[in-house]
Amino acid sequence: MAATGKLHRADPHIVVLGAGPAGGAVALGLRRLGYRVSVVAEPRPFAALEGVSERVLAGLSQAGFANAVAAMPEPSPRQVTWNGETSGANTERLIRRVELDRAIGAELVAQGVKLIAGRVRSCRAQSLAQVQGDGGGEREGYSVEMQSGSAPPFMLEADFLVEARGRAAPGAGLERLRGPETVSLLQAWQGPAMAPRSAVQSFDAGWAWMAATADGQRYLQLTLDVASAALPPKEQLTEFCVKRLARLSQAQPFMQDARPLGQPHARTSTPILCREPVGNNWIRVGDAAMAVDPLSGNGIFQSLSSALQAPAVINTLLRHPERSAQARAFHQARVEHLFYRFARIGRDFYDMEQDCAAEPFWQARRAWPDTEAVHQSVTPAQVKIARRAVLNGDLIDEAEVVVTPDQPLGMWHLNGVALAPLLQACRDAPDAPEQALAKALGQHRARAGALLQWMRNGGWV
């Protein structure tokens, strides 16, 4: 997906491959900007239950999925046994992904997005014929071959392509950073009705997540190291999982009087960062751009984080090709920042497990991706004013921002007030910074004292 080419059509057709939260968020954002959008929705290959945090609900609301949020179940209790200690302080909402996908699809259709059920057979860059109103000739774009059920294959033409098919999205020719190779084995179980709940437990070879819904369905998942797990043939996976789970105290309530249904579904959980997530007429979002370890429990949240900024990036690439370098740099920097942030959070959580620290699974993860702290200390000498790509309404622009070790992407505004001029005012008047801030703030001068204290707490001055 490395084709490039400037686009000058008045009504470009944008095709989004994938109808999950990330693809759906991009599609809704583009519709609000007036674009013609088609979304390709391939049915999920397996039933899955996921635990989501309140941050995920906030992200879905911001994306515009009000109906999906309204249908969310109430939070249910979650117990965690890690490093031999058990805590029950947390909760999560247990959602069936097929129901979330259905709600997202309904919202897309209601907002005027064309939803196409089918599977992508191939996708290739090619020159497309211009329509008559654009002066004839050719334009750079994509040809997407689709298959829907038993119907004959058909073609979609796209001026801009959004890749949102998750971890499995093809990436031939694109450089990727991969973390420790990880596999998750998820299996549905059926048992008597019980109150919704979930649990997590670490053990020598990895960790397990268990969840139950009110109708008696259970979902039990083992996350293991590919190199050291010694996985058996497919027909023996159920027995392998049952034996592993039977040793875990947290798994017992979920397995009691229950039976596994079908075979476990194996899926990769390896952290992956796409080094080049955007071009002039394509972009990768969600897990197709970067996928983190499921340990963080924020997979949907991080997918939305990269997707919510994408409409402005696409809008800039299409309407202001002279800003394409800034738009691409903006998206790439934020994808990388999100990836390393979540990777380091996962690393620190793995490092908390001391009982199994010598086992291969834990050794490979307790120091990856690096030793850099999640949050950096800041001194005034480290605080810089620099020009960076910024999100300015529906476009990517460039502005002076304040860059710190803890905020490497830079901070532009705080409550609508540009920060770089305020920091410069303090630096220009080190003996009277509050008075300098008051002058720089003008009609907002009453904020000067609180803002100066905030800057001091952050290590800026």
Secondary structure, 3 states (H helix, E strand, C coil): CCCCCCCCCCCCEEEEECCCHHHHHHHHHHHHCCCEEEEEECCCCCCCEEEECHHHHHHHHHHCCHHHHHCCCCCEEEEEEECCEEEEEEEEEEEEHHHHHHHHHHHHHHCCCEEEECEEEEEEEEEEECCHHHCCCEEEEEEEEEECCCCCCEEEEECEEEECCHHHCCCCCCCEEECCCEEEEEEEEECCCCCCEEEEEEECCEEEEEEECCCCEEEEEEEEECCCCCCCCHHHHHHHHHHHHHCCHHHHHHHCCCEEEEEEEEEECCCEEECCCECCCEEECHHHCEECCHHHCCHHHHHHHHHHCHHHHHHHHHHCHHHHHHHHHHHHHHHHHHHHHHHHHHHHHHHCCCCCCCCHHHHCCCCCCCCCCCCCCCCHHHCEEEEEEEEECCEEEEEEEEECCCCCCCECEECCEECHHHHHHHHHCCCCHHHHHHHHHHHHHHHHHHHHHHHHHCCCC
